[in-house]
Amino acid sequence: MITKQKTIYKDSTNNEFEGIAVWDDCFKGPKPGILVSHMWSGQSDFEVDKAAELAKLGYVGFAIDNYGKGRRASNPEEAEQLMNELNNDRPLLLDRMVLAVNTLKDHKEVNETKIGAIGFCFGGKCVLDLARSGIDISGVVSFHGLLDPPKINSILKIKSSILVLHGWEDPMALADDVVKLSDELTKNKADWNIHIYGHTGHAFTNPKAKFPEKGLYFEPKSNKRAWASMNYFFNEIFN
């Protein structure tokens, strides 16, 4: 049976965040935990559904909240404003990701030694920043993520494995950005993989993305392949 549990967690200044943990009671004992980092509009049914899909695979999926309890966008203008609060303060973005990791580690269903993270669009940037911090977790997966690095001193070694799932026609992460990321990850001695899907744009995992003129559109074949690649990745790093 799938269990969904609302989890309120707080930062050092008592700001509240509302995550949703999902697991399958058929899998007994502590399980690997995987954060699900949201798109620019904030935590939504999309991320909770992904957490549920992870639960079916034997993980505890945790749909996190990087904006704060009740802070969700209802239109693109609000989404951009919320996202840019963290885009313009990458240390704060990282603090909130680390807070979510520690919250997940403390969950009674989770094996704290086996922690991963996935993120979509802006959430992809969030999980990459988490890996860039040198945090000691198993691995992160970016789905059509934003690839630009934070403007802070880079660490010498990235400890977590990294999988980047990218659409070749993504207007928000161009070919040069992919090359720069690969150079960055190589410099920082990361265990990294980048899978690139042809004829695929931004937001290719989201059935509600229907803006091909802007390079944002759902691509079922790439979506299926990307999820399978993620599944293989976690099977490898957790076993």
Order of alpha helices (4+ residues) and beta strands (2+ residues): beta-beta-beta-alpha-beta-alpha-alpha-beta-alpha-beta-beta-alpha-beta-beta-beta-alpha
